[in-house]
Amino acid sequence: MSEYPIDHLDDEESWAIIQANQIGRIASAREGSPDIYPVSYLVHNWKIYFRTGAESRLRKETDGRVVAFEADIQILRHFSSTVALGMARTLTSDEAAKVLDQLPIVEFAPDSDYVWMEIEPSEVRGRRLNVIDTSR
């Protein structure tokens, strides 16, 4: 265990957190105010993909805009969080959508009309918070 309360994660460690999860959060600015959307997602070819309703507020407010995507994990006395910054865009390739449809993803509304959205991170950064034993 680190003697420091916060460790910065390298790219490999940061991506490992994103790849190990299925639920994350997307933060965006909505009419000048921040908003956070929980999403189920998958990682394919170093991009983050999620589905949302074709007419959803999430799509309308993030398509073509830079967003922050966050995933986290807790293991014993360590809490790690990774943030990926990148442009969110609606996937327009039917071929790409067919590939993604074959990959495992947590289903929230399987019968809904949805579109795939993609985030290609331009920056990924992570931190590990270490619980320090103060009883010594």
C-alpha positions as CSV (number, residue, x, y, z in Angstrom):
1,M,0.0,0.0,0.0
2,S,1.2,3.5,-0.8
3,E,2.1,5.8,2.0
4,Y,0.5,8.7,0.1
5,P,-3.3,9.3,0.2
6,I,-3.5,9.8,-3.6
7,D,-1.5,8.1,-6.4
8,H,-1.7,9.1,-10.0
9,L,-2.4,6.2,-12.4
10,D,-0.5,5.7,-15.7
11,D,-2.4,5.2,-18.9
12,E,-2.4,1.4,-18.6
13,E,-3.8,1.4,-15.1
14,S,-6.4,4.0,-16.1
15,W,-7.6,2.0,-19.1
16,A,-7.7,-1.1,-16.9
17,I,-10.3,0.5,-14.7
18,I,-12.4,1.5,-17.8
19,Q,-12.2,-1.9,-19.3
20,A,-13.0,-3.7,-16.0
21,N,-16.4,-1.9,-15.6
22,Q,-19.8,-1.9,-17.3
23,I,-21.4,1.1,-15.7
24,G,-19.9,4.6,-15.9
25,R,-20.9,8.3,-15.9
26,I,-20.9,10.9,-18.5
27,A,-20.6,14.5,-17.4
28,S,-21.6,17.4,-19.7
29,A,-22.7,21.0,-19.6
30,R,-26.4,21.5,-20.2
31,E,-27.3,25.1,-20.9
32,G,-24.3,26.2,-18.9
33,S,-25.0,23.9,-16.0
34,P,-23.3,20.5,-15.3
35,D,-25.2,17.3,-15.6
36,I,-24.2,13.6,-15.1
37,Y,-25.7,10.6,-16.8
38,P,-25.1,7.0,-15.7
39,V,-24.6,4.7,-18.7
40,S,-23.8,1.1,-19.4
41,Y,-20.9,0.9,-21.8
42,L,-18.3,-1.2,-23.5
43,V,-14.8,-0.6,-24.8
44,H,-13.8,-1.6,-28.3
45,N,-10.6,-0.5,-30.1
46,W,-9.7,2.0,-27.3
47,K,-13.0,3.8,-27.7
48,I,-15.9,3.9,-25.3
49,Y,-19.4,3.1,-26.6
50,F,-22.8,3.4,-25.0
51,R,-26.4,3.3,-26.2
52,T,-29.1,5.8,-25.6
53,G,-32.5,6.6,-27.0
54,A,-32.5,8.1,-30.5
55,E,-34.4,11.2,-29.1
56,S,-32.9,11.2,-25.6
57,R,-31.7,14.3,-23.8
58,L,-28.3,12.5,-23.3
59,R,-27.9,12.3,-27.1
60,K,-29.1,15.8,-27.8
61,E,-26.9,17.4,-25.2
62,T,-23.7,15.4,-25.8
63,D,-23.6,14.7,-29.6
64,G,-20.7,16.6,-31.1
65,R,-19.5,18.0,-27.7
66,V,-16.6,17.2,-25.4
67,V,-17.6,15.2,-22.4
68,A,-16.0,13.7,-19.4
69,F,-16.5,9.9,-18.9
70,E,-15.8,8.5,-15.5
71,A,-15.5,4.9,-14.3
72,D,-14.3,3.7,-10.9
73,I,-13.6,0.7,-8.8
74,Q,-13.0,-0.1,-5.1
75,I,-10.7,-2.9,-4.0
76,L,-10.3,-3.2,-0.2
77,R,-8.7,0.0,1.0
78,H,-8.2,1.6,-2.4
79,F,-10.7,3.6,-4.5
80,S,-9.7,4.3,-8.0
81,S,-11.3,6.6,-10.6
82,T,-10.5,7.2,-14.2
83,V,-11.7,10.1,-16.3
84,A,-11.6,10.1,-20.1
85,L,-12.1,13.3,-21.9
86,G,-13.2,13.3,-25.5
87,M,-15.8,14.1,-28.2
88,A,-19.1,12.2,-28.0
89,R,-20.7,11.5,-31.3
90,T,-23.5,9.4,-32.7
91,L,-22.3,6.4,-34.6
92,T,-23.6,6.5,-38.1
93,S,-22.1,3.4,-39.5
94,D,-24.5,0.5,-39.7
95,E,-21.6,-2.0,-40.0
96,A,-20.0,-0.6,-36.8
97,A,-23.3,-0.8,-35.0
98,K,-23.7,-4.5,-36.0
99,V,-20.3,-5.3,-34.5
100,L,-21.1,-3.5,-31.3
101,D,-24.5,-5.2,-31.1
102,Q,-22.7,-8.5,-30.8
103,L,-20.6,-7.4,-27.8
104,P,-21.8,-7.8,-24.2
105,I,-23.4,-4.7,-22.6
106,V,-25.7,-4.3,-19.6
107,E,-29.2,-3.9,-20.8
108,F,-31.4,-1.1,-19.3
109,A,-34.1,-0.9,-22.0
110,P,-33.5,-3.7,-24.6
111,D,-36.7,-3.0,-26.5
112,S,-36.1,0.7,-26.9
113,D,-35.2,2.5,-30.1
114,Y,-31.5,3.3,-29.5
115,V,-28.4,4.7,-31.2
116,W,-24.8,3.9,-30.4
117,M,-22.6,6.8,-29.3
118,E,-18.8,6.8,-29.3
119,I,-16.3,8.6,-27.2
120,E,-12.7,8.6,-28.6
121,P,-10.7,9.8,-25.6
122,S,-8.2,12.6,-26.2
123,E,-7.0,12.3,-22.6
124,V,-7.3,9.6,-19.9
125,R,-6.3,10.2,-16.3
126,G,-6.7,8.3,-13.2
127,R,-6.2,8.5,-9.4
128,R,-6.1,5.9,-6.7
129,L,-7.2,7.1,-3.2
130,N,-5.6,5.1,-0.5
131,V,-7.1,4.8,2.9
132,I,-4.3,5.6,5.3
133,D,-4.2,3.7,8.6
134,T,-4.2,6.5,11.3
135,S,-4.4,4.1,14.2
136,R,-0.6,3.7,14.5
